[in-house]
Amino acid sequence: MLSTRKHVKLFAALLAVVAMAAVVASSAAASVVPGKFSSSTIKLTTTGLTAKHKLESRTCTPELGAFNGEISGNTAVLEGFGQTFYSCSSSSVLEGAGILEATYDTVTGVYSIKFTGSELPLRSPWSWYNPSSFKGTWVNGSGITKSALKLENATIGIAQSSGAAITLTGTFSATTGSGSLLTLSH
């Protein structure tokens, strides 16, 4: 059986470990800072994103050819009051999130864009779905190379009919509203 003094030392050691873990966790959480757009306007274009539900997929493009929006600080709001509309194969429609928040991870050196939007159900080629926020990776362009916003199996929400995830994969080209280079900094 341990003596009281050994209990106190063991307890103090455990508290030190917990305190160190909390410091490490808080410093990691503090490593994400707001990103700064280089313009007050944004235009996203794509040759197609792949929307997937279970084993079925559709190719989707912006309904009007591009998503245009206004930027304030690290947030962009796309036309449609923060909601996007895609035309998809098989004559179907996908509604999506259109409020974008830019961040930079000072530890990994990666820019990300968080998509948020409606809290109400949205349409998909398969059924109405409950949207969730999701992230894409931003890669700055330079010269004539446009910046890219990449989505890789990003879960945009859960289909109400099946309870299964709906994901998006693909790349947007990002420019200013007038077509000039748009970048992120921190």
Secondary structure, 3 states (H helix, E strand, C coil): CCCHHHHHHHHHHHHHHHHHHHHHHHHHHCCEEECEECCCEEEEECCCEEEEECCEEEEEEECCCCEEEEEECCEEEECCCCEEEEEECCCEEEEEECEEEEEEECCCCEEEEEEECCCCCEECCCCEEEECCEEEEEECCECCECEEEEEEEEEEEEECCCCCEEEEEEEEEEECCCCCECCEEC
